[in-house]
Amino acid sequence: MMNNNLPSITEMIEALALISEDKNLLTRRYLTSQHKKVNELVAEWMSVAGMKAWQDPIGNIVGRYEGHENGLPALMLGSHLDTVVNAGKYDGMLGVVTAIHCVASLERQGKRLPFAVEVIGFADEEGTRFKSTYLGSKAVAGTFDLDTLDRLDSDEISMKEALDKFGLNTENIPNAARKKSEISAYLELHIEQGPVLEENNLAAGIVTEIAGATRLTIEIIGKAGHAGTVPLHLRQDALVTASECIVKLEKIAKASANTVVTVGEISIKPGASNVIPGHAKFTVDLRSSENSIRKKVENELQQALQEICTNRKAKLITTKTHSAESTKCSNNVIKQLENAFVKSGYPTYFLPSGAGHDTAAMSDLTETGMIFLRCRDGISHNPAESVKMEDVEAGFQIMLKFIENFQPL
């Protein structure tokens, strides 16, 4: 899996993991200097692998390997290059570098196909900075919401300001959208981020569907006061109210099939040990494989939170920051993946994804498919994220076999 001066997949992963906003942990957010540095490095690898590389108007990095003739529709491969805070080094990145190595293999063999191959490193899948996910893939799929440009990060910098500073013109964002006639299918290789493959002693699996997700920001406004002088029955404690809300969220989700809810961030003000919290803010991440269930649970959550806040004389402000429908992968791509597994000597195994992926956004543009690779203990979004090198080799072989035998509809 080498091509001239192209580093190995392992060496690429280690190099990308060093590009971080914090030297002690891996964090790489959208439109930062680290984002720019990663794009430059990946573009260099794409060029070595035989591709023409460019950065699109939303900040995705793209490489193209022409087919038998120039201008043919492309099979697109890729994943994301941004991370959560204190991330693992395989989430997203493994899919990009494995795809680059697949193209390098074609180039080394002098093999041109009846379609082009493109590799894309999406700029923002996690939504870490602006609390809105799939920014890179939505722009490519033509579904990017321009209102997102007004979103602010934790430093009160808008996405528009960040794009300008990065050197990208917001007026050009619509030009990132690809035509359906340009892309024949999208395939993403990704670590499973769960324990199913490991439990079944399998290196890889075929994804059948991707769960839908809703993200909310909840603000509870009570009344700050002195911790020693305001009796408990007269308080409007925003944190206690938030705590009751969070416990209720879990209870509702537990009562709903195939549903999970997570409160991943919480903050309070004023934030002093001797002051009753007057303001609490937390996030809600709600996921389900069925859109109807997710929407039903979302309504139940909203009603329950309002009832709690009313009883505790607190004001509730709810903001929906993200909503994505659950999506099914293409039957055609799944069948071709099954063939690639068999031809590569690996057993086929089908499983859904509880996590969101750029594949979900890309389904608005083209046929989609995903390969999951086993990760140790199912751990992800964590520095302990780990993948066996023999499983990486399996993913490479399966993806390459898929590419070499791909039949567009």
C-alpha positions as CSV (number, residue, x, y, z in Angstrom):
1,M,0.0,0.0,0.0
2,M,2.7,2.4,-1.0
3,N,3.0,4.7,-4.0
4,N,6.3,6.4,-4.6
5,N,6.6,8.9,-1.7
6,L,3.1,8.4,-0.4
7,P,3.2,7.6,3.4
8,S,1.4,4.5,4.6
9,I,-2.1,4.7,6.0
10,T,-0.7,4.5,9.5
11,E,1.8,7.2,8.9
12,M,-0.9,9.4,7.4
13,I,-3.2,8.9,10.4
14,E,-0.3,9.8,12.8
15,A,0.6,12.9,10.8
16,L,-3.0,14.1,10.8
17,A,-3.3,13.5,14.6
18,L,-0.5,15.9,15.2
19,I,-2.4,18.8,13.6
20,S,-4.4,20.0,16.6
21,E,-5.5,23.2,18.3
22,D,-4.2,21.7,21.6
23,K,-0.8,20.0,21.8
24,N,-2.0,17.7,24.6
25,L,-5.2,16.4,22.9
26,L,-6.6,16.2,19.4
27,T,-9.1,18.9,18.5
28,R,-9.5,20.3,15.0
29,R,-12.4,22.5,14.3
30,Y,-13.8,24.0,11.1
31,L,-12.2,27.1,9.5
32,T,-9.2,27.1,11.9
33,S,-5.5,27.3,10.9
34,Q,-5.4,23.6,11.7
35,H,-8.1,23.0,9.2
36,K,-6.1,24.9,6.6
37,K,-2.9,22.9,7.4
38,V,-4.7,19.6,7.1
39,N,-6.2,20.5,3.7
40,E,-2.8,21.4,2.5
41,L,-1.3,18.1,3.6
42,V,-4.1,16.0,2.2
43,A,-3.9,17.8,-1.1
44,E,-0.2,17.0,-1.3
45,W,-1.0,13.3,-0.7
46,M,-3.8,13.4,-3.3
47,S,-1.3,14.8,-5.9
48,V,1.3,12.1,-5.1
49,A,-1.5,9.5,-5.5
50,G,-2.1,10.7,-9.0
51,M,-5.0,13.1,-8.5
52,K,-5.7,16.7,-9.3
53,A,-6.5,18.4,-6.0
54,W,-8.4,21.6,-5.0
55,Q,-10.3,23.2,-2.2
56,D,-14.0,23.9,-2.8
57,P,-15.9,27.0,-1.7
58,I,-17.0,25.6,1.7
59,G,-13.5,24.3,2.6
60,N,-13.7,20.7,1.6
61,I,-10.5,19.3,0.0
62,V,-11.1,17.3,-3.2
63,G,-8.9,15.1,-5.4
64,R,-9.9,13.7,-8.8
65,Y,-8.5,10.7,-10.7
66,E,-9.8,10.8,-14.3
67,G,-11.3,7.7,-16.0
68,H,-10.8,6.4,-19.5
69,E,-11.5,9.9,-20.7
70,N,-11.7,13.3,-19.0
71,G,-15.0,14.6,-17.6
72,L,-16.7,11.3,-16.8
73,P,-19.2,11.1,-13.9
74,A,-17.3,10.2,-10.7
75,L,-17.5,7.6,-7.9
76,M,-16.9,9.7,-4.8
77,L,-15.1,8.3,-1.8
78,G,-14.3,10.1,1.5
79,S,-15.2,11.1,5.0
80,H,-14.5,14.1,7.2
81,L,-11.3,15.7,8.5
82,D,-12.6,17.7,11.4
83,T,-12.9,16.3,15.0
84,V,-14.7,16.6,18.2
85,V,-12.9,18.1,21.2
86,N,-10.3,15.6,22.6
87,A,-10.9,13.2,19.8
88,G,-9.6,9.9,18.6
89,K,-7.4,9.8,15.5
90,Y,-9.4,7.4,13.3
91,D,-12.9,8.9,13.2
92,G,-13.3,10.4,9.7
93,M,-9.7,10.5,8.8
94,L,-9.3,6.8,8.2
95,G,-11.9,7.0,5.4
96,V,-10.1,9.8,3.6
97,V,-6.6,8.3,3.7
98,T,-7.8,4.8,2.8
99,A,-9.5,6.2,-0.2
100,I,-6.3,8.0,-1.3
101,H,-4.4,4.7,-1.1
102,C,-7.0,3.0,-3.2
103,V,-6.5,5.7,-5.9
104,A,-2.7,5.3,-5.5
105,S,-3.1,1.6,-6.2
106,L,-5.0,2.3,-9.4
107,E,-2.4,4.8,-10.5
108,R,0.4,2.4,-9.7
109,Q,-1.2,-0.2,-11.9
110,G,-1.8,2.3,-14.7
111,K,-5.5,1.5,-14.4
112,R,-8.2,3.9,-15.7
113,L,-11.8,3.1,-15.3
114,P,-15.0,3.9,-17.2
115,F,-15.7,6.6,-14.6
116,A,-13.7,9.1,-12.6
117,V,-12.8,8.6,-8.9
118,E,-12.9,11.5,-6.5
119,V,-11.7,11.6,-2.9
120,I,-13.1,14.2,-0.6
121,G,-12.2,15.3,2.9
122,F,-15.2,17.0,4.2
123,A,-14.6,20.2,6.2
124,D,-17.1,19.9,9.0
125,E,-19.1,16.8,9.9
126,E,-19.0,17.0,13.6
127,G,-20.5,20.5,14.1
128,T,-18.1,21.2,17.0
129,R,-17.6,24.8,16.3
130,F,-20.9,26.2,15.0
131,K,-23.2,23.4,16.4
132,S,-24.5,22.5,13.0
133,T,-23.3,19.2,11.4
134,Y,-22.7,18.0,7.8
135,L,-21.6,21.5,6.7
136,G,-19.2,20.2,4.1
137,S,-21.4,17.4,2.7
138,K,-24.5,19.5,2.7
139,A,-22.7,22.1,0.5
140,V,-21.7,19.4,-1.9
141,A,-25.2,17.9,-1.9
142,G,-26.8,21.3,-2.5
143,T,-28.7,21.4,0.7
144,F,-26.5,23.9,2.7
145,D,-28.7,26.4,4.6
146,L,-27.3,29.9,4.1
147,D,-28.9,31.0,7.4
148,T,-26.2,28.9,9.1
149,L,-23.7,31.6,8.2
150,D,-25.1,33.7,11.1
151,R,-24.2,31.0,13.6
152,L,-21.7,32.1,16.3
153,D,-18.9,30.0,17.9
154,S,-18.0,30.2,21.5
155,D,-15.9,33.3,20.8
156,E,-18.9,35.1,19.2
157,I,-17.4,34.8,15.8
158,S,-19.9,34.1,13.0
159,M,-19.4,31.5,10.4
160,K,-19.4,34.2,7.8
161,E,-16.6,36.0,9.5
162,A,-14.7,32.7,9.9
163,L,-15.1,31.9,6.2
164,D,-13.8,35.4,5.3
165,K,-10.8,35.0,7.5
166,F,-10.1,31.5,6.1
167,G,-10.1,33.1,2.6
168,L,-13.4,31.8,1.4
169,N,-16.1,34.0,-0.1
170,T,-19.6,33.1,1.2
171,E,-21.1,34.1,-2.1
172,N,-19.3,31.2,-3.7
173,I,-20.8,28.5,-1.4
174,P,-23.5,27.5,-3.9
175,N,-20.7,26.6,-6.3
176,A,-19.7,23.8,-4.0
177,A,-22.9,21.9,-5.0
178,R,-22.4,19.1,-7.4
179,K,-24.9,18.0,-10.1
180,K,-26.5,14.6,-9.8
181,S,-25.1,13.8,-13.3
182,E,-21.6,14.4,-12.0
183,I,-21.6,11.9,-9.1
184,S,-22.6,8.3,-9.7
185,A,-22.3,7.2,-6.1
186,Y,-20.7,8.1,-2.7
187,L,-18.9,5.5,-0.6
188,E,-17.6,6.1,2.9
189,L,-15.3,3.9,5.0
190,H,-15.6,4.6,8.7
191,I,-14.9,3.0,12.1
192,E,-18.1,1.6,13.5
193,Q,-18.0,3.7,16.7
194,G,-19.8,0.8,18.4
195,P,-19.2,-2.8,19.7
196,V,-21.2,-4.9,17.2
197,L,-18.5,-6.0,14.8
198,E,-16.0,-6.7,17.6
199,E,-18.7,-8.8,19.4
200,N,-19.1,-10.8,16.2
201,N,-15.4,-11.1,15.6
202,L,-15.6,-9.4,12.2
203,A,-13.2,-6.9,10.7
204,A,-15.8,-5.1,8.6
205,G,-19.5,-4.7,7.9
206,I,-21.9,-3.1,5.5
207,V,-24.1,-0.3,6.7
208,T,-27.8,-0.5,5.8
209,E,-29.1,2.7,7.3
210,I,-28.1,5.8,9.3
211,A,-30.1,7.0,12.3
212,G,-31.7,10.4,12.2
213,A,-30.8,13.1,14.7
214,T,-32.1,16.3,16.3
215,R,-30.0,18.7,18.3
216,L,-31.4,21.3,20.6
217,T,-30.0,24.0,22.8
218,I,-32.1,24.5,25.9
219,E,-31.9,27.7,28.0
220,I,-33.6,27.9,31.4
221,I,-33.9,31.3,32.9
222,G,-34.6,31.5,36.6
223,K,-33.5,34.1,39.2
224,A,-30.1,34.4,40.7
225,G,-30.0,35.0,44.5
226,H,-28.0,34.6,47.7
227,A,-27.3,31.0,48.6
228,G,-27.9,31.7,52.3
229,T,-30.9,34.0,52.4
230,V,-33.4,32.7,49.9
231,P,-35.5,29.8,51.2
232,L,-35.7,26.7,49.0
233,H,-39.5,27.1,48.4
234,L,-39.0,30.6,47.0
235,R,-36.2,29.9,44.7
236,Q,-36.2,29.9,40.9
237,D,-33.0,27.8,40.6
238,A,-32.1,27.3,36.9
239,L,-29.7,24.5,37.6
240,V,-32.1,22.4,39.7
241,T,-34.7,23.0,37.0
242,A,-32.2,21.9,34.3
243,S,-31.3,18.8,36.4
244,E,-34.9,17.7,36.6
245,C,-35.3,18.3,32.9
246,I,-32.3,16.1,32.1
247,V,-33.5,13.2,34.2
248,K,-36.9,13.5,32.5
249,L,-35.2,13.4,29.1
250,E,-33.6,10.1,29.9
251,K,-36.8,8.6,31.2
252,I,-38.7,9.5,28.0
253,A,-36.0,8.1,25.7
254,K,-35.8,4.8,27.7
255,A,-39.5,4.4,27.1
256,S,-39.1,4.7,23.3
257,A,-37.7,2.0,21.1
258,N,-34.5,2.5,19.2
259,T,-34.0,6.0,20.7
260,V,-31.1,7.6,22.6
261,V,-30.7,11.0,24.1
262,T,-27.6,12.7,25.3
263,V,-26.9,16.0,27.2
264,G,-23.3,16.6,26.2
265,E,-22.8,20.2,27.3
266,I,-24.1,22.3,30.2
267,S,-23.2,25.7,31.6
268,I,-24.6,27.9,34.3
269,K,-24.4,31.6,35.3
270,P,-23.3,33.3,37.4
271,G,-21.3,30.3,38.4
272,A,-20.3,31.0,42.0
273,S,-20.6,28.6,45.0
274,N,-22.6,31.0,47.0
275,V,-25.1,32.2,44.3
276,I,-28.2,30.4,43.2
277,P,-27.9,29.8,39.4
278,G,-30.1,32.2,37.5
279,H,-29.3,30.8,34.0
280,A,-28.7,27.3,32.8
281,K,-27.9,26.2,29.2
282,F,-27.5,22.6,27.9
283,T,-27.6,20.7,24.7
284,V,-29.8,17.8,23.7
285,D,-28.8,15.2,21.1
286,L,-31.7,13.0,20.2
287,R,-31.3,10.0,17.8
288,S,-33.5,7.3,16.4
289,S,-33.4,5.0,13.4
290,E,-37.1,5.8,12.7
291,N,-38.0,9.4,11.8
292,S,-41.6,9.1,13.1
293,I,-40.4,7.9,16.5
294,R,-37.7,10.6,16.7
295,K,-40.3,13.4,16.0
296,K,-42.8,11.9,18.5
297,V,-40.1,11.8,21.2
298,E,-39.0,15.3,20.4
299,N,-42.5,16.6,20.9
300,E,-42.7,14.7,24.2
301,L,-39.5,16.2,25.4
302,Q,-40.6,19.7,24.5
303,Q,-43.9,19.3,26.4
304,A,-42.1,17.7,29.5
305,L,-39.5,20.5,29.7
306,Q,-42.2,23.2,29.4
307,E,-44.2,21.6,32.2
308,I,-41.1,21.3,34.5
309,C,-40.2,25.0,33.9
310,T,-43.7,26.2,34.4
311,N,-43.9,24.3,37.7
312,R,-40.6,25.8,38.8
313,K,-41.5,29.4,37.6
314,A,-38.6,29.4,35.1
315,K,-38.6,30.5,31.5
316,L,-37.7,28.0,28.8
317,I,-36.1,28.8,25.5
318,T,-35.6,26.0,23.0
319,T,-33.5,26.3,19.8
320,K,-33.2,23.6,17.2
321,T,-29.6,23.6,15.9
322,H,-29.7,20.5,13.8
323,S,-32.1,18.1,12.2
324,A,-31.3,15.2,9.9
325,E,-33.7,12.5,8.7
326,S,-32.7,8.8,9.0
327,T,-31.5,7.5,5.7
328,K,-31.2,4.1,4.0
329,C,-28.1,3.2,2.0
330,S,-28.6,2.4,-1.7
331,N,-29.6,-1.2,-2.4
332,N,-27.4,-1.1,-5.5
333,V,-24.4,0.0,-3.6
334,I,-25.1,-2.5,-0.8
335,K,-25.2,-5.3,-3.4
336,Q,-21.9,-4.2,-4.9
337,L,-20.3,-3.9,-1.5
338,E,-21.5,-7.5,-0.7
339,N,-19.8,-8.6,-3.9
340,A,-16.6,-6.7,-2.9
341,F,-16.6,-8.4,0.5
342,V,-16.9,-11.9,-1.1
343,K,-14.2,-11.2,-3.7
344,S,-11.9,-9.9,-1.0
345,G,-12.4,-13.0,1.1
346,Y,-14.4,-11.4,4.0
347,P,-17.8,-12.5,5.3
348,T,-20.7,-10.1,4.8
349,Y,-22.4,-8.7,7.8
350,F,-25.1,-6.0,7.7
351,L,-25.7,-3.4,10.5
352,P,-27.3,0.0,11.0
353,S,-25.4,3.1,12.1
354,G,-26.6,4.8,15.3
355,A,-24.1,7.7,14.6
356,G,-24.6,10.3,11.9
357,H,-22.3,10.5,8.9
358,D,-21.7,12.6,5.8
359,T,-23.2,9.7,3.9
360,A,-26.6,10.8,5.2
361,A,-26.3,14.3,3.7
362,M,-24.9,12.9,0.5
363,S,-28.0,10.7,0.0
364,D,-29.8,13.9,-1.2
365,L,-27.4,14.0,-4.1
366,T,-26.6,10.4,-5.1
367,E,-26.6,6.7,-4.2
368,T,-24.7,6.0,-1.0
369,G,-23.0,3.2,0.9
370,M,-20.8,2.7,3.9
371,I,-18.2,0.3,5.1
372,F,-17.8,0.0,8.8
373,L,-14.5,-1.2,10.4
374,R,-14.2,-2.8,13.8
375,C,-12.9,-0.5,16.6
376,R,-11.7,-1.7,20.0
377,D,-14.4,-1.9,22.6
378,G,-16.6,0.2,20.4
379,I,-14.9,3.4,21.7
380,S,-15.0,6.6,19.6
381,H,-14.9,10.4,20.2
382,N,-12.2,9.5,22.7
383,P,-8.4,9.4,22.6
384,A,-8.7,5.6,23.3
385,E,-10.1,5.1,19.8
386,S,-8.2,2.2,18.3
387,V,-8.3,0.0,15.1
388,K,-6.3,-3.1,14.3
389,M,-4.0,-2.7,11.3
390,E,-5.2,-6.0,9.8
391,D,-8.7,-4.5,9.8
392,V,-7.4,-1.4,8.0
393,E,-5.9,-3.7,5.4
394,A,-9.3,-5.4,5.1
395,G,-11.0,-2.1,4.6
396,F,-8.5,-1.1,1.9
397,Q,-8.9,-4.4,0.1
398,I,-12.7,-4.3,0.1
399,M,-12.9,-0.6,-1.0
400,L,-10.4,-1.2,-3.8
401,K,-12.3,-4.3,-5.0
402,F,-15.5,-2.2,-4.9
403,I,-13.9,0.6,-7.0
404,E,-12.5,-1.8,-9.6
405,N,-15.8,-3.6,-10.1
406,F,-18.2,-0.6,-9.6
407,Q,-21.1,-0.4,-12.0
408,P,-23.0,2.9,-12.1
409,L,-26.8,2.7,-12.5
